[in-house]
């Protein structure tokens, strides 16, 4: 996709949704971090059903660490891989308390040292909580980037690098959400809704339908 088409691609998405937001429900950098950790291999809808009860008793690292693994696991047991995620949340909370004064760090390196936080998750936290121009390449962004020809690459890391290279600065803050939402609701995996796609004319996918 040419630079001109890339700019047009994001301009169209911005016009339709000027201030996109995450589907995850949160109210602080820490509750966002918890929700992001829980969302791995789980739906945002499922996470949002579980987090109110969890946040009612553990919305800070201090409280989370104090609950312990068994209690956290019981509160999130509706979510996939909840025993592993409970351990990650409690151990991560202890690290935040001991090494960061109970605050969520705003660096990718520090975030990725927390259990359950990979590069994608770290980028989401940096983007949503701290307003950094980071792109967390999940399955939706990976699909949209490759299917449309926006940033075709063989791995999520390569797609991220390509997007960071080509996305104009004016669109970088919200690029993550525009691409996620487009992949989740329009450019879906099994049955993309090409007829309702706002960027259809810019898409290079040979399989696009009417």
C-alpha positions as CSV (number, residue, x, y, z in Angstrom):
1,X,0.0,0.0,0.0
2,X,1.4,3.4,-1.0
3,X,2.0,6.1,1.6
4,X,-0.9,8.0,0.2
5,X,-3.2,5.1,0.5
6,X,-2.0,4.4,4.0
7,X,-2.9,8.0,5.0
8,X,-6.3,7.7,3.3
9,X,-6.9,4.3,5.1
10,X,-6.5,5.8,8.5
11,X,-8.2,9.1,7.6
12,X,-11.3,7.1,6.7
13,X,-11.2,5.1,10.0
14,X,-10.6,8.3,12.0
15,X,-13.6,10.0,10.4
16,X,-15.9,7.1,11.3
17,X,-14.5,6.9,14.9
18,X,-12.5,9.9,16.0
19,X,-11.8,8.8,19.5
20,X,-11.8,4.9,19.6
21,X,-11.7,3.2,23.0
22,X,-10.7,-0.3,24.2
23,X,-13.6,-2.7,24.7
24,X,-12.0,-3.7,28.0
25,X,-13.4,-2.0,31.1
26,X,-10.9,-0.4,33.4
27,X,-10.5,2.8,35.4
28,X,-6.7,3.1,36.1
29,X,-3.4,1.9,34.6
30,X,-3.4,-1.0,37.0
31,X,-7.0,-2.2,36.3
32,X,-6.1,-1.9,32.6
33,X,-3.0,-4.0,33.1
34,X,-5.0,-6.7,34.9
35,X,-7.7,-6.7,32.2
36,X,-5.1,-7.0,29.5
37,X,-3.4,-10.0,31.2
38,X,-6.8,-11.7,31.6
39,X,-7.7,-11.1,28.0
40,X,-5.0,-13.4,26.6
41,X,-6.8,-16.2,24.8
42,X,-10.1,-14.9,26.2
43,X,-12.7,-12.5,24.9
44,X,-13.1,-9.0,26.1
45,X,-16.7,-9.7,26.9
46,X,-15.7,-12.6,29.2
47,X,-13.1,-10.5,30.9
48,X,-15.5,-7.6,31.5
49,X,-17.9,-10.1,33.2
50,X,-15.2,-11.2,35.6
51,X,-13.4,-8.0,36.5
52,X,-16.0,-6.1,38.5
53,X,-15.9,-8.6,41.3
54,X,-12.1,-8.8,41.2
55,X,-11.7,-5.0,41.1
56,X,-14.1,-4.6,44.0
57,X,-11.6,-6.3,46.3
58,X,-8.3,-5.9,44.4
59,X,-7.9,-2.7,42.2
60,X,-4.3,-2.0,43.4
61,X,-1.2,-4.2,43.3
62,X,-1.1,-4.1,47.1
63,X,-4.6,-5.5,47.4
64,X,-4.0,-8.1,44.6
65,X,-0.9,-9.4,46.3
66,X,-2.7,-9.6,49.6
67,X,-5.5,-11.7,48.2
68,X,-3.3,-14.6,47.3
69,X,-3.4,-16.9,44.3
70,X,-6.3,-19.1,45.5
71,X,-8.7,-16.2,46.1
72,X,-7.8,-14.5,42.8
73,X,-8.3,-17.8,41.0
74,X,-11.7,-18.2,42.5
75,X,-12.7,-14.7,41.3
76,X,-11.6,-15.2,37.7
77,X,-12.5,-18.9,37.3
78,X,-14.8,-18.1,34.4
79,X,-11.8,-17.1,32.3
80,X,-9.6,-19.4,30.2
81,X,-6.4,-20.5,32.0
82,X,-7.5,-18.9,35.2
83,X,-5.0,-20.7,37.5
84,X,-2.0,-19.6,35.5
85,X,-3.4,-16.1,35.2
86,X,-4.1,-15.9,38.9
87,X,-0.5,-16.7,39.7
88,X,0.7,-14.1,37.1
89,X,-1.5,-11.4,38.6
90,X,-0.4,-12.1,42.2
91,X,3.3,-12.4,41.4
92,X,3.1,-9.4,39.1
93,X,1.4,-7.4,41.8
94,X,4.3,-8.2,44.2
95,X,6.8,-7.1,41.7
96,X,5.0,-3.8,41.2
97,X,4.9,-3.2,44.9
98,X,8.5,-4.2,45.6
99,X,10.2,-2.6,42.5
100,X,7.8,0.1,41.3
101,X,6.2,1.5,44.5
102,X,2.9,0.0,43.5
103,X,2.7,2.0,40.3
104,X,2.5,0.6,36.7
105,X,5.7,1.4,34.9
106,X,5.5,3.3,31.6
107,X,8.3,1.4,29.9
108,X,8.0,-1.6,27.7
109,X,11.0,-3.3,29.2
110,X,9.7,-3.0,32.7
111,X,6.2,-4.1,31.7
112,X,7.5,-7.2,29.9
113,X,9.3,-8.3,33.1
114,X,5.9,-8.8,34.7
115,X,4.4,-12.3,34.6
116,X,1.8,-12.7,31.8
117,X,2.9,-9.6,30.0
118,X,4.4,-10.0,26.5
119,X,5.2,-7.4,24.0
120,X,1.7,-7.1,22.7
121,X,0.2,-6.6,26.1
122,X,2.9,-4.1,27.1
123,X,2.2,-2.1,24.0
124,X,-1.5,-2.0,24.8
125,X,-0.8,-0.7,28.2
126,X,1.6,1.9,26.9
127,X,-0.9,3.1,24.3
128,X,-4.1,3.1,26.3
129,X,-2.8,4.0,29.8
130,X,0.0,6.3,28.9
131,X,-0.9,7.7,25.5
132,X,2.2,6.4,23.7
133,X,2.1,5.6,20.0
134,X,2.5,1.9,20.5
135,X,0.7,-0.8,18.5
136,X,-0.1,-4.2,20.2
137,X,-0.4,-6.6,17.3
138,X,-3.1,-9.1,18.2
139,X,-4.8,-11.6,15.9
140,X,-7.1,-8.9,14.5
141,X,-4.4,-6.4,13.6
142,X,-2.2,-9.2,12.2
143,X,-5.1,-10.3,10.0
144,X,-6.0,-6.8,8.8
145,X,-2.4,-5.8,8.1
146,X,-1.8,-8.9,6.0
147,X,-5.2,-9.3,4.3
148,X,-5.6,-5.7,3.2
149,X,-1.9,-5.3,2.2
150,X,-1.5,-2.4,4.7
151,X,1.6,-4.0,6.4
152,X,2.0,-7.6,5.2
153,X,4.6,-9.5,7.3
154,X,5.0,-13.1,8.5
155,X,5.1,-12.4,12.3
156,X,3.3,-10.1,14.8
157,X,6.7,-8.5,15.5
158,X,7.3,-7.8,11.9
159,X,3.8,-6.4,11.4
160,X,4.4,-4.1,14.4
161,X,7.7,-2.9,12.9
162,X,6.1,-2.3,9.5
163,X,3.2,-0.4,11.0
164,X,5.5,1.8,13.1
165,X,7.3,2.6,10.0
166,X,4.4,3.5,7.7
167,X,1.6,4.9,10.0
168,X,1.7,8.7,9.8
169,X,2.4,10.5,13.2
170,X,-1.1,12.1,13.1
171,X,-2.7,8.6,13.3
172,X,-0.3,6.8,15.5
173,X,-2.0,7.3,18.8
174,X,-5.3,5.6,17.8
175,X,-4.0,3.3,15.1
176,X,-4.0,0.3,17.5
177,X,-7.7,0.7,18.3
178,X,-8.8,1.5,14.7
179,X,-7.2,-1.7,13.5
180,X,-8.4,-3.9,16.3
181,X,-12.0,-2.7,16.0
182,X,-11.9,-3.0,12.2
183,X,-10.7,-6.6,12.5
184,X,-13.1,-7.5,15.3
185,X,-16.3,-6.1,13.7
186,X,-15.7,-5.8,9.9
187,X,-12.6,-7.6,8.6
188,X,-13.5,-10.7,10.6
189,X,-11.5,-14.0,10.3
190,X,-14.1,-16.3,8.8
191,X,-16.6,-14.1,7.1
192,X,-15.3,-10.5,6.6
193,X,-18.1,-8.0,6.0
194,X,-16.6,-6.5,2.8
195,X,-19.9,-4.9,1.8
196,X,-19.8,-2.7,4.9
197,X,-16.1,-2.0,4.9
198,X,-15.2,1.7,4.8
199,X,-11.7,1.0,3.3
200,X,-12.8,-1.6,0.8
201,X,-11.5,0.4,-2.2
202,X,-8.0,0.6,-0.6
203,X,-7.9,-3.1,0.3
204,X,-5.7,-5.4,-1.8
205,X,-7.3,-8.7,-0.8
206,X,-8.2,-10.7,-3.9
207,X,-10.9,-12.6,-2.0
208,X,-13.0,-9.6,-1.0
209,X,-16.7,-9.9,-1.7
210,X,-19.4,-7.4,-2.5
